Every structure is written in C-alpha cells, then in structure tokens.
Amino acid sequence: MPRTRRPSDDRRRGASAPPLRSRGRVVTEPGPALDAAATHWLRTHTRNVRAWNGLAAAAGLAATLAWIGFAALVAGVAAHWIGQPDAWPSTAAALALAPLLLLLRSLALAVRDWAGSRASLRLRVATRDALLDALARLGPLRSAAGSDGALATVVVEQVDALDGYVARYRPQCVLAVGVPLLIVIAVLPQSWLAALVLGATAPLIPLFMLLVGQGAAAANRRQAEALATLGGRFLDLVRGLPALRLAGRTEWGAAAVRDGAQGYRRSSLRVLRLAFLSSTVLELFASLAIAMVALYLGLALLGRFPAGHYGGPMQLDSALFVLLLAPEFFAPLRQLGADYHLRAQALAAATAIADLLRRAPPSRTADTDASSTGESDPAPSDAGPASAGRAGPAAIEFDQVSLRHADGRLALDRISFRVAAGERVRLRGASGSGKSSVLALLAGFVAPTEGCIRIDGRDLATLPRPSWWRRLAWLEQRPEWFAASIRDNVLIGLGQADPARLWQALTDAGLAADVEALPDGVETCIDADGGGLSGGQLQRLALSRALVRDAGVWLLDEPLAQLDPDTAADLQRTLAAASRGSTLLIASHERTQAADAWVDRIVTLAAGRIVEDRPILPVEPERR
C-alpha cells in the first residue's frame, strides 16, 4: 500500500525544504573502492544462479557446434555443385541433415535465452526480498539511506538493471571464450593461417572493452544517481504541494522536477552515445578481420597466395567452410561488446543496492530458525518473569553498549543502565545526544557495535525479531500512515482483531467520539489530507495503534514534539494512564514537572554518554 504522512508534516517539510536536488539521492561516493565493493557483491550474489548461467552457456556452445556442422554441409554441397565432385559424396543426405542442424541450433539458442531469463528472475526476486527485508529492519532509520523516492528507485529500477547482466552478459563471457576456441579448432585443419588471423584479431575487442569500461561504468553510475534524484524530487514535490501552493511557488517545484528530468535525459543520452560509439568501433574491428580472412581465401583460391594451407592448393569446400565460420567467430565477441554496457549498469545498480543492504542491521539467526520451525515464541528456562515472545513488561539492560554509524559517527559510547520490568524511564538530552539511538537499538533497527543488550536476562541478538516486535509499542514524532482505512492503520500487523478491541483502543486514546463523527467511521481512508483528522487526532490515532497491541514494552520517540501545549498535556495524561504496568522508555526534551511526574527515572545523555541517572522522587503534599 502506498504510504502517506500527516498533512502537518508535509507542510513542515515543504516550507523548510532545501533545494530538492540534495534530497532525492542515495548518496554514494564513486571510486575504485566502490567499484570493487559492487563487483564483490555481484560476484557473491550471482553464485546462487551459477547453474542457470552454466546451462545458458552450454546451450550457446551447442548452438555453435550445430552451426559448425551446418557450415561443413553447406560448404561441401556447394563445392560439389560448383565443380568439386569429391567435396561431398551424398548431397541428398546433406540436404536432409542441414535443416535438422538448423533446428538444433534454434532450440539451443532458445534454451540459452530461457536459462538466462530464469537466472535473472531468481536473482532479482532474491535481491528485492533482501532489500525489502533490509528496509523493514531499518524501520524509521531508513531516511538516513535516502528519501523514499530514491529508495523506491533502488528497489524497483536498480534491481531490474541487473536483468541484462545476469541473463545475457554473464553467459556471453563464457561464449566469448568458448565459441572462438571451437571455431579455431574447426578452422585449423583447413588453414593454419586463417586460424592465426582469427586468433590474432580476437583480443582487440576485449582490449577495447577494457578501455571504454571505466567511462561506461561512471556514466551509468551518474545515470542511476540522476534517476534516484528525479524520483526523490517528484515525491518531495507531491508531499510539499500544500506549502508550495500557500507560498505561491508551485512553478518553482515544477521547474525543479523539470530540471531533474532534463538531467536524467542528458545522462541517458551520454550513456547511449558511449554505447553506440563503442559498438561502432567493435563492428569496425570485426569487419576488418573478416575482410582480411576473405581476402586471404580469395587469393589462395586464385593461387596468388600459396602459404597458410599446408602446401597443397586451397580447396573450394575448405575456403567456403572457413568463410562461413568467420562471422560466427566474431559474433560472441561483438555481442559481448554490445552487452558490455549491461555490466556498467549492473555495477551502478549494485553500488546502490550494496550500500542500502550494508546500512541495515544484520539478520538474526533466531529469526531464520523461528520462521523455519514455526516456533516464534520460545520460552527458555533461564528467562525472567516475562520471557521473550510472551506479553508483559520486560527487564532491559544495556551493558557497555556502543553504536557507530556506517559513516563513522559515534552515536553511543559504552553506555550501561538497567530498566526494571514495569519501570518507566525518560531519556533526556539535546538533539544528537543518543536518545533515538537507544530506542532504535531496542527496536532492532540497528545492531550495537560493541556491548550487549539483554531482555529479561537474554541477549537481544538471540531473540526472534518477530516475537520481540509483537511485545513492542512504537510511537514516534511523525508516525507512518498508509493509504488505507482507520481500521487497517490501527490494526496493522494484527490481522482480523476483535472490533471491541479496536474501539477500546480508540476510547482509551480519547478518539472514539471523533472517529464516530466521521462519515465513514473506522472505514474512513487516511490519505494525503489525513482523512479529515487534525495533527493532534492523528497522534492520538498512533497512540491507539500502540494501545491495541497490548504491549508490555513501550518505546516513544518525541511523541509530543509537534503538538500544541494543551493537546500535548492531554495526550501525556493518556500515555501515563495507558502505559501503567508496562516497561516504557520515552525520548523527550521536556523539563517540566508535569512531564516528569508520571515516569520513575530520568536518564540524561550527552554526546552518546550517560551524564545523569536519577529517580523521580514523589512530590510530598504541602503541610498546613
């Protein structure tokens, strides 16, 4: 389902957004290290489809053998008819066998294309599943990898860019070596000089491909970045349309998208120019080599060039046989040159794909084990009062935990603290102090660089992620909404829940009356306009999503930051009542007595370190 955000978020983003050029990209830094990483990723992930690529290559070699046999038949029959009676003893048998060889060649080529397509399909499906899983593991932190438009481009267009590389280029690399070798072996008994000419000119094509390869890879990488930028620009423009209309800057937004489209057009034309130029030069080399072989054969048949065919005169059937095989000798090399841009496209796509996969936390072994056995809620004997997978408050312990982001920034530096089951803790600190990183670690969106996080005495890394997520209630500053009904947005991930449970959650969040007043009630669709709900009502709807889960652990990341004081105070009272008895961590800047009255402890962070950890003392009544 397409995802949307609340209108107040769109206006805030649109009003303060910098030029769209910088917002839509999946940022990568080109260079030899990047090309090496992309090549390694391609080599590693294409191992799973090696059998299909091998079948495609074998079918291509079989097609070449069929053509060699066909060329021998045609050359013999033609020489027999022209005036060389001993060239082929039975023309009838040759004429009957030739169509069978052509049919065999056609079948082999069809198998080659089919096997290549199967290899490409398997790789693209596996890669797209891995990317979607990585985005799910990243959660809200995916914004660090690029805008939603750019990420969608990676998942769709960049994955599809691997198609030609796997289906055509990889098998063609084998054929570019195997086919010329087979033809040289077939030509050598007829004329060692023709075989020498073919073998000497063949390396020119791979050499030229190496010369243009670096430029083609760089051009394709720029094209991929331009496409990601264009996708991000368009999505940002759609989201920011209300703000642009109010500011009278819709033309500016349209111009930004138009500039992005023009940039993508120019980058695409540069890639096409390079591809056409390289193909033209490759065709020139191949045509000159074939012309040299044809010239030699013609002179040899006229008796003007007696060398190169083992002393005797050149026979007509031998000359025709070599001449028919000469184009086939260069065909796989020419095709490899024409398909070389597919490698450059795949390298550019693999760069973005590998970067996104690298940013996601590693998959847990427990997740795979649980999904394969169907046991998602293990209950170990050493578990605490609420073992993983069962509802209830959890005891949380951070033991010398550090977190370093992919760009080298240190988010958390060996922090240690404990949260008892049912305890409510406020994480306080300035922006960038590490509050959100603590919550992201607990949610499993990132993995600690050092140290250990324990849940009821068990290492969080060993818990099945789905069962741990079922214990969590996540509420953030800007909740994610989907273009679906209120019912589906609240019950997302819970399937067909009891309607009474839904209405109880809406009532506890103070939203039941507002939803009932809507024309379609809980079936009202939340679209770009918020379905008629205000920012505060949407935040209460997010609270009802957390309440309906009956979670034992609450993780709240600045849930009141975008609300007016009255709405924030009201929602804070609702949170205090709803989370009673659950383990709760809330990241907040607030320093008011009312904000601290309902939590048990305050942990203050600065520069990724804990600088204060103190309990909240109950306020004593005034003495009269």
MARKE-737108 format. One line per 10 residues: their letters; for each residue x, y, z of C-alpha. Coordinates in Angstrom, 3 decimals, decimal comma. Layout:
BEGIN
A) X:Y:Z | ...
This chain:
BEGIN
MPRTRRPSDD) 0,000:0,000:0,000 | 1,303:3,499:-0,725 | 2,373:5,299:2,403 | 1,377:8,820:3,309 | 2,151:11,251:6,077 | 0,046:13,594:8,058 | -0,604:16,984:6,454 | 1,172:18,981:9,126 | 4,321:17,001:8,412 | 4,026:17,725:4,689
RRRGASAPPL) 3,657:21,442:5,326 | 6,600:21,457:7,667 | 8,792:19,627:5,169 | 7,640:21,653:2,216 | 8,054:25,007:3,910 | 11,585:24,442:5,091 | 12,898:22,013:2,499 | 16,250:22,854:0,925 | 16,586:22,609:-2,851 | 15,249:19,288:-3,959
RSRGRVVTEP) 18,483:18,391:-5,702 | 20,027:17,109:-2,456 | 17,014:15,345:-1,040 | 16,290:12,598:-3,513 | 19,608:10,821:-3,801 | 21,008:7,665:-2,345 | 24,371:9,234:-1,669 | 27,411:7,239:-2,792 | 30,972:8,271:-3,415 | 32,401:6,942:-6,688
GPALDAAATH) 35,866:5,485:-6,753 | 37,874:2,275:-7,138 | 36,841:1,029:-3,692 | 33,182:1,486:-4,612 | 33,624:-0,409:-7,891 | 35,441:-3,194:-6,037 | 32,628:-3,454:-3,482 | 29,997:-3,549:-6,222 | 31,940:-6,185:-8,162 | 32,296:-8,281:-5,000
WLRTHTRNVR) 28,563:-8,018:-4,341 | 27,736:-9,100:-7,885 | 30,190:-11,990:-7,768 | 28,878:-13,174:-4,408 | 25,163:-12,996:-5,191 | 25,375:-14,473:-8,683 | 26,769:-17,710:-7,261 | 23,226:-18,824:-6,481 | 22,321:-18,684:-10,185 | 25,564:-20,171:-11,480
AWNGLAAAAG) 23,816:-23,365:-12,595 | 21,342:-21,445:-14,769 | 24,158:-19,353:-16,259 | 26,099:-22,546:-16,919 | 23,115:-24,039:-18,726 | 22,795:-20,887:-20,839 | 26,484:-21,017:-21,765 | 26,328:-24,743:-22,574 | 23,315:-24,167:-24,823 | 25,215:-21,399:-26,615
LAATLAWIGF) 28,178:-23,731:-27,220 | 25,799:-26,405:-28,521 | 24,374:-23,873:-30,962 | 27,905:-23,155:-32,204 | 28,632:-26,866:-32,738 | 25,407:-27,142:-34,721 | 26,493:-24,191:-36,866 | 29,929:-25,729:-37,495 | 28,233:-28,884:-38,743 | 25,833:-26,865:-40,885
AALVAGVAAH) 28,722:-24,837:-42,375 | 30,565:-28,063:-43,277 | 27,468:-29,428:-45,012 | 26,774:-26,237:-46,957 | 30,417:-25,821:-47,998 | 30,639:-29,437:-49,172 | 27,380:-29,374:-51,117 | 28,193:-26,017:-52,742 | 31,647:-27,204:-53,795 | 30,139:-30,419:-55,135
WIGQPDAWPS) 27,665:-28,498:-57,277 | 30,207:-25,936:-58,489 | 32,771:-28,402:-59,735 | 34,405:-30,366:-56,938 | 32,650:-33,763:-57,129 | 34,629:-35,317:-54,269 | 33,748:-32,475:-51,848 | 30,670:-34,263:-50,531 | 29,677:-37,773:-51,545 | 25,917:-37,581:-50,882
TAAALALAPL) 24,167:-34,287:-51,438 | 20,779:-35,798:-50,593 | 21,916:-36,798:-47,115 | 23,454:-33,349:-46,587 | 20,296:-31,579:-47,656 | 18,278:-33,712:-45,236 | 20,681:-33,180:-42,335 | 21,116:-29,412:-42,751 | 17,557:-28,455:-41,622 | 17,945:-30,697:-38,569
LLLLRSLALA) 21,139:-28,876:-37,600 | 19,405:-25,509:-38,019 | 16,534:-26,736:-35,862 | 19,001:-27,945:-33,236 | 20,715:-24,557:-33,295 | 17,410:-22,732:-32,882 | 16,441:-24,942:-29,935 | 19,838:-24,404:-28,305 | 19,536:-20,624:-28,660 | 16,024:-20,754:-27,160
VRDWAGSRAS) 17,341:-22,749:-24,191 | 20,163:-20,224:-23,780 | 17,708:-17,317:-23,578 | 15,331:-19,214:-21,285 | 18,074:-20,242:-18,854 | 19,431:-16,701:-18,760 | 15,982:-15,319:-18,023 | 15,494:-17,818:-15,197 | 18,825:-16,845:-13,680 | 17,925:-13,167:-13,869
LRLRVATRDA) 14,481:-13,724:-12,351 | 15,834:-15,698:-9,410 | 18,497:-13,122:-8,638 | 16,118:-10,164:-8,903 | 13,492:-11,803:-6,703 | 16,092:-12,676:-4,064 | 17,645:-9,201:-4,202 | 14,294:-7,415:-3,974 | 13,295:-9,597:-0,994 | 16,608:-8,782:0,685
LLDALARLGP) 16,115:-5,043:0,113 | 12,570:-5,089:1,492 | 13,785:-7,049:4,496 | 16,596:-4,519:4,984 | 14,113:-1,629:4,870 | 11,930:-3,438:7,400 | 14,930:-3,894:9,702 | 15,926:-0,251:9,271 | 12,435:0,952:10,168 | 12,248:4,728:10,593
LRSAAGSDGA) 16,037:4,954:10,246 | 15,746:4,315:6,510 | 15,692:8,085:5,962 | 19,459:8,084:6,528 | 19,838:5,990:3,363 | 17,879:8,404:1,172 | 14,413:9,724:0,527 | 11,528:7,339:-0,005 | 11,520:8,132:-3,722 | 15,221:7,267:-4,040
LATVVVEQVD) 14,788:4,067:-2,023 | 11,842:3,042:-4,196 | 14,072:3,582:-7,231 | 16,675:1,225:-5,751 | 14,095:-1,482:-5,016 | 12,439:-1,277:-8,451 | 14,602:0,234:-11,204 | 18,037:-0,621:-9,829 | 17,122:-4,247:-9,197 | 15,726:-4,504:-12,724
ALDGYVARYR) 19,041:-3,105:-14,001 | 20,617:-6,445:-13,007 | 18,497:-8,267:-15,610 | 20,693:-7,868:-18,670 | 23,900:-8,521:-16,728 | 22,714:-11,888:-15,422 | 20,611:-13,023:-18,374 | 22,970:-12,009:-21,187 | 26,357:-10,659:-20,123 | 27,495:-13,467:-17,804
PQCVLAVGVP) 26,714:-16,319:-20,248 | 28,199:-14,218:-23,044 | 31,519:-14,008:-21,174 | 31,788:-17,802:-21,382 | 30,668:-17,877:-25,004 | 33,185:-15,151:-25,931 | 35,929:-17,599:-24,952 | 34,379:-20,947:-25,843 | 32,915:-20,170:-29,275 | 36,125:-18,714:-30,825
LLIVIAVLPQ) 38,082:-21,632:-29,393 | 35,723:-24,154:-31,009 | 35,886:-22,345:-34,357 | 39,690:-22,094:-34,300 | 39,817:-25,848:-33,660 | 37,484:-26,388:-36,629 | 39,387:-23,999:-38,945 | 42,908:-25,115:-38,051 | 42,856:-28,366:-40,144 | 41,763:-26,330:-43,177
SWLAALVLGA) 44,168:-23,384:-42,912 | 46,582:-22,566:-40,143 | 46,946:-19,001:-41,466 | 43,183:-18,322:-41,276 | 43,161:-19,684:-37,738 | 46,123:-17,431:-36,912 | 44,401:-14,331:-38,350 | 41,259:-15,044:-36,355 | 43,168:-15,724:-33,146 | 45,350:-12,615:-33,544
TAPLIPLFML) 42,475:-10,189:-34,139 | 40,164:-11,576:-31,437 | 41,978:-9,931:-28,435 | 41,463:-6,451:-29,930 | 37,786:-6,454:-28,977 | 38,240:-7,290:-25,246 | 41,105:-4,784:-25,121 | 38,873:-2,031:-26,452 | 36,126:-3,032:-23,994 | 38,546:-2,579:-21,112
LVGQGAAAAN) 39,478:0,871:-22,394 | 35,873:2,092:-22,530 | 34,702:0,126:-19,492 | 35,655:2,661:-16,836 | 33,979:5,514:-18,672 | 30,836:3,433:-19,231 | 30,637:2,463:-15,540 | 30,998:6,093:-14,437 | 28,356:7,230:-16,937 | 25,905:4,564:-15,781
RRQAEALATL) 26,503:5,455:-12,137 | 25,703:9,090:-12,884 | 22,571:7,973:-14,716 | 21,459:5,875:-11,729 | 22,018:8,808:-9,372 | 20,065:11,091:-11,705 | 17,156:8,649:-11,692 | 17,181:8,443:-7,888 | 17,318:12,238:-7,669 | 14,378:12,538:-10,035
GGRFLDLVRG) 12,313:10,068:-8,006 | 13,069:11,903:-4,771 | 12,257:15,273:-6,292 | 8,885:14,138:-7,545 | 7,924:12,570:-4,219 | 9,030:15,661:-2,284 | 7,073:17,879:-4,667 | 3,892:15,849:-4,148 | 4,339:15,951:-0,384 | 5,066:19,641:-0,319
LPALRLAGRT) 2,299:20,780:-2,686 | 0,167:22,361:0,100 | 3,086:24,506:1,272 | 4,081:25,405:-2,284 | 0,535:26,489:-3,087 | 0,335:28,658:0,021 | 3,687:30,237:-0,825 | 2,822:30,646:-4,498 | 5,863:28,586:-5,512 | 4,272:25,746:-7,468
EWGAAAVRDG) 6,169:26,862:-10,568 | 9,416:26,538:-8,620 | 8,545:22,949:-7,710 | 7,591:22,113:-11,278 | 10,843:23,672:-12,505 | 12,813:21,533:-10,057 | 11,225:18,348:-11,391 | 11,675:19,585:-14,969 | 15,377:20,223:-14,326 | 15,723:16,750:-12,859
AQGYRRSSLR) 14,050:15,202:-15,892 | 16,353:17,135:-18,211 | 19,374:15,997:-16,223 | 18,257:12,389:-16,472 | 17,686:12,824:-20,217 | 21,189:14,212:-20,693 | 22,795:11,434:-18,649 | 20,829:8,803:-20,602 | 21,972:10,298:-23,917 | 25,598:10,269:-22,715
VLRLAFLSST) 25,300:6,568:-21,924 | 23,690:5,876:-25,304 | 26,371:7,854:-27,162 | 29,073:5,877:-25,430 | 27,306:2,592:-26,172 | 26,783:3,434:-29,844 | 30,369:4,627:-30,271 | 31,841:1,521:-28,668 | 29,572:-0,753:-30,719 | 30,622:1,027:-33,937
VLELFASLAI) 34,319:0,577:-33,195 | 33,811:-3,077:-32,302 | 31,932:-3,646:-35,541 | 34,787:-1,988:-37,420 | 37,391:-4,287:-35,855 | 35,301:-7,394:-36,568 | 34,555:-6,349:-40,163 | 38,226:-5,665:-40,916 | 39,222:-9,054:-39,507 | 36,579:-10,870:-41,572
AMVALYLGLA) 37,684:-8,917:-44,638 | 41,300:-9,996:-44,060 | 40,230:-13,650:-43,877 | 38,081:-13,302:-47,026 | 40,940:-11,591:-48,907 | 43,355:-14,347:-47,948 | 40,903:-17,074:-49,002 | 40,247:-15,378:-52,356 | 43,952:-15,028:-53,127 | 44,576:-18,610:-52,042
LLGRFPAGHY) 41,840:-19,921:-54,349 | 43,372:-17,949:-57,271 | 46,797:-19,408:-56,479 | 48,254:-15,974:-55,653 | 48,903:-16,856:-52,000 | 50,145:-20,460:-51,666 | 51,134:-20,219:-47,975 | 48,914:-20,932:-44,984 | 47,110:-24,117:-46,034 | 49,663:-26,915:-45,638
GGPMQLDSAL) 51,360:-26,788:-49,082 | 48,570:-28,032:-51,362 | 46,163:-25,774:-53,242 | 43,281:-24,270:-51,314 | 40,130:-26,288:-51,943 | 36,781:-24,603:-52,566 | 34,969:-26,504:-49,801 | 37,683:-25,549:-47,260 | 37,538:-21,890:-48,282 | 33,738:-21,784:-48,063
FVLLLAPEFF) 33,817:-23,559:-44,684 | 36,290:-21,039:-43,220 | 34,401:-18,103:-44,720 | 31,095:-19,266:-43,204 | 32,685:-19,643:-39,770 | 34,493:-16,287:-39,740 | 31,390:-14,194:-38,844 | 30,399:-16,784:-36,219 | 33,885:-16,452:-34,711 | 33,382:-12,749:-34,038
APLRQLGADY) 29,643:-12,910:-33,232 | 30,042:-13,651:-29,475 | 32,834:-11,075:-29,164 | 30,712:-8,439:-30,906 | 27,747:-9,355:-28,728 | 29,904:-9,133:-25,625 | 30,981:-5,664:-26,674 | 27,381:-4,643:-27,301 | 26,361:-6,053:-23,906 | 29,292:-4,543:-22,017
HLRAQALAAA) 27,172:-1,578:-21,013 | 24,977:-4,065:-19,121 | 27,906:-4,705:-16,811 | 28,302:-0,983:-16,241 | 24,587:-0,681:-15,466 | 24,782:-3,610:-13,070 | 27,798:-2,124:-11,283 | 25,969:1,168:-10,801 | 22,891:-0,677:-9,502 | 24,958:-2,959:-7,257
TAIADLLRRA) 26,604:0,085:-5,696 | 23,264:1,453:-4,517 | 21,915:-1,989:-3,555 | 25,003:-2,969:-1,557 | 25,038:0,405:0,209 | 21,415:0,007:1,320 | 21,960:-3,587:2,471 | 25,085:-2,503:4,360 | 23,154:0,088:6,340 | 20,606:-2,427:7,661
PPSRTADTDA) 21,331:-4,370:10,863 | 22,309:-7,990:10,245 | 19,596:-10,630:10,186 | 19,397:-12,659:13,332 | 19,856:-16,399:13,262 | 16,948:-16,694:15,662 | 14,650:-15,100:13,102 | 15,504:-17,722:10,495 | 15,228:-20,576:12,966 | 11,868:-19,381:14,228
SSTGESDPAP) 10,423:-18,907:10,757 | 11,649:-22,289:9,535 | 10,376:-24,236:12,535 | 7,243:-22,208:13,119 | 8,260:-21,606:16,740 | 8,349:-17,856:17,116 | 7,843:-17,750:20,890 | 10,486:-19,858:22,581 | 10,391:-19,933:26,367 | 13,860:-20,747:27,712
SDAGPASAGR) 14,286:-21,984:31,214 | 16,514:-19,098:32,229 | 14,043:-16,441:31,133 | 12,809:-13,874:33,560 | 9,278:-13,180:34,675 | 8,201:-12,335:31,127 | 10,273:-14,305:28,670 | 10,623:-13,191:25,084 | 7,587:-13,792:23,000 | 5,023:-13,517:25,832
AGPAAIEFDQ) 3,187:-10,296:26,615 | 4,180:-8,436:29,736 | 6,727:-5,891:30,938 | 10,363:-6,714:30,265 | 13,533:-6,008:32,210 | 16,078:-4,217:29,986 | 19,838:-3,960:30,488 | 22,430:-2,076:28,427 | 25,916:-3,420:29,149 | 28,769:-1,291:27,745
VSLRHADGRL) 26,833:-0,675:24,532 | 28,407:1,364:21,732 | 26,930:2,272:18,371 | 28,892:3,619:15,427 | 27,016:4,537:12,261 | 28,093:3,460:8,787 | 29,570:6,908:8,125 | 31,861:6,576:11,173 | 29,903:8,793:13,595 | 29,825:7,520:17,177
ALDRISFRVA) 26,218:7,645:18,384 | 26,635:5,835:21,723 | 29,830:5,324:23,680 | 29,825:2,383:26,120 | 26,636:3,203:27,974 | 25,296:0,955:30,741 | 21,975:1,165:32,560 | 19,117:-1,058:33,674 | 15,360:-0,703:33,459 | 13,295:-2,913:35,756
AGERVRLRGA) 10,188:-4,668:34,450 | 7,316:-2,199:34,621 | 9,588:0,820:35,156 | 9,060:3,986:33,098 | 12,190:5,941:32,126 | 12,545:9,284:30,380 | 15,604:9,667:28,110 | 16,572:13,311:28,089 | 19,198:15,194:26,115 | 19,850:17,579:23,271
SGSGKSSVLA) 19,435:16,591:19,640 | 22,155:14,144:18,654 | 22,824:13,046:22,236 | 21,844:9,434:21,509 | 18,241:9,187:22,753 | 16,800:7,939:19,478 | 19,749:5,572:19,053 | 18,854:3,845:22,334 | 15,289:3,316:21,120 | 16,461:2,178:17,666
LLAGFVAPTE) 18,740:-0,408:19,288 | 15,918:-1,732:21,442 | 13,568:-1,908:18,448 | 16,188:-3,837:16,478 | 16,508:-1,258:13,708 | 20,280:-1,185:14,272 | 22,699:-3,551:15,977 | 25,219:-2,431:18,627 | 28,813:-2,113:17,524 | 30,009:-3,241:20,935
GCIRIDGRDL) 28,425:-4,464:24,126 | 25,246:-6,381:24,816 | 21,557:-5,577:25,289 | 19,667:-8,041:27,488 | 15,935:-8,566:27,683 | 14,926:-10,456:30,810 | 18,497:-11,708:31,023 | 18,694:-12,872:27,400 | 20,816:-11,311:24,680 | 18,517:-9,313:22,404
ATLPRPSWWR) 20,505:-10,518:19,383 | 19,381:-14,107:20,085 | 15,663:-13,328:20,333 | 13,421:-13,950:17,323 | 12,770:-10,484:15,970 | 9,072:-11,024:15,059 | 8,149:-12,222:18,540 | 10,092:-9,351:20,129 | 8,355:-6,834:17,895 | 4,987:-8,227:18,980
RLAWLEQRPE) 5,849:-7,177:22,528 | 6,643:-3,598:21,483 | 4,536:-0,486:21,124 | 6,353:2,090:18,990 | 5,244:5,713:18,902 | 7,328:8,316:17,108 | 7,209:12,011:16,392 | 5,885:11,551:12,840 | 4,033:8,247:12,611 | 3,860:6,430:9,310
WFAASIRDNV) 0,404:6,207:7,740 | -0,807:4,131:4,840 | -3,420:4,952:2,224 | -5,971:2,690:3,906 | -8,838:2,885:6,386 | -8,502:3,921:10,011 | -9,261:0,321:10,956 | -6,410:-1,048:8,824 | -3,958:1,600:10,034 | -4,685:0,883:13,686
LIGLGQADPA) -4,790:-2,908:13,379 | -1,801:-3,166:11,022 | 0,090:-6,368:11,694 | -2,654:-7,835:13,882 | -4,890:-9,366:11,220 | -8,624:-9,544:11,987 | -8,720:-8,270:15,562 | -11,881:-8,088:17,644 | -13,827:-4,882:16,811 | -14,371:-4,350:20,539
RLWQALTDAG) -10,592:-4,293:20,980 | -10,302:-1,645:18,264 | -12,941:0,599:19,817 | -11,462:0,128:23,283 | -8,108:1,366:21,994 | -9,758:4,364:20,299 | -11,658:5,131:23,513 | -8,535:4,913:25,688 | -6,769:7,250:23,250 | -9,653:9,729:23,510
LAADVEALPD) -10,513:9,417:19,826 | -13,637:7,239:19,736 | -16,081:10,161:19,545 | -14,084:11,857:16,772 | -13,962:8,685:14,679 | -17,673:8,042:15,166 | -18,386:11,556:13,896 | -16,653:10,848:10,582 | -18,989:9,947:7,682 | -17,419:6,501:7,205
GVETCIDADG) -16,322:5,920:10,794 | -13,415:3,498:11,099 | -13,622:2,843:7,356 | -12,510:6,429:6,637 | -9,418:6,371:4,435 | -6,315:8,206:5,640 | -4,986:9,946:2,568 | -2,672:12,892:1,972 | -5,244:15,123:3,715 | -5,290:12,984:6,829
GGLSGGQLQR) -8,832:11,695:6,300 | -10,299:14,760:7,963 | -8,218:14,316:11,156 | -6,047:17,028:12,644 | -2,414:16,603:13,655 | -3,348:16,003:17,299 | -6,031:13,491:16,319 | -3,569:11,628:14,107 | -1,148:11,459:17,021 | -3,932:10,004:19,175
LALSRALVRD) -4,621:7,534:16,391 | -0,976:6,497:16,576 | -1,444:6,043:20,324 | -4,466:3,816:19,690 | -2,274:1,711:17,361 | 0,083:1,193:20,303 | -2,768:0,530:22,757 | -4,431:-2,119:20,621 | -1,265:-4,219:20,681 | -1,497:-4,679:24,454
AGVWLLDEPL) 2,276:-4,338:24,527 | 4,486:-4,891:27,525 | 7,274:-2,585:26,313 | 6,680:0,972:25,075 | 9,251:2,903:23,032 | 8,296:6,538:22,474 | 10,455:8,877:20,385 | 9,424:12,524:20,878 | 5,706:11,690:20,520 | 4,551:15,145:21,696
AQLDPDTAAD) 7,065:17,372:19,920 | 4,772:18,596:17,137 | 1,654:19,222:19,250 | 0,335:22,364:20,870 | 0,727:22,588:24,685 | -2,890:21,721:25,522 | -3,018:18,725:23,179 | 0,407:17,573:24,381 | -0,640:17,778:28,033 | -3,854:15,870:27,324
LQRTLAAASR) -2,046:13,184:25,369 | 0,605:12,937:28,081 | -2,063:12,120:30,664 | -3,404:9,444:28,337 | 0,085:7,977:27,930 | 0,619:7,948:31,681 | -2,590:6,007:32,259 | -2,212:3,639:29,305 | 1,401:2,628:29,998 | 0,919:1,895:33,702
GSTLLIASHE) 2,386:-1,533:34,451 | 4,455:-1,643:31,243 | 8,151:-1,036:30,705 | 8,487:2,334:28,997 | 11,300:4,426:27,550 | 10,402:7,864:26,205 | 12,847:10,202:24,472 | 11,958:13,816:25,150 | 13,357:17,327:25,553 | 10,732:18,344:28,101
RTQAADAWVD) 11,913:19,521:31,518 | 8,615:20,352:33,194 | 7,424:18,869:36,459 | 4,245:17,637:34,762 | 6,265:15,779:32,160 | 8,387:14,056:34,794 | 5,599:13,324:37,276 | 4,467:10,065:35,670 | 7,886:8,467:34,992 | 10,072:6,685:37,549
RIVTLAAGRI) 13,552:7,729:36,396 | 15,343:10,212:34,180 | 18,445:9,208:32,215 | 20,244:12,178:30,665 | 22,562:11,680:27,705 | 25,138:13,970:26,114 | 27,428:13,123:23,199 | 26,489:9,458:23,391 | 27,254:9,082:27,115 | 25,073:8,934:30,209
VEDRPILPVE) 25,728:12,026:32,315 | 22,906:11,596:34,831 | 20,695:8,751:36,040 | 18,349:9,680:38,852 | 14,966:8,542:40,152 | 11,940:10,811:40,332 | 11,063:11,452:43,932 | 7,357:11,648:44,781 | 6,104:15,147:45,483 | 5,190:15,497:49,141
PERR) 1,903:17,252:49,943 | 2,178:20,688:51,481 | 1,859:20,850:55,264 | -0,709:23,198:56,681
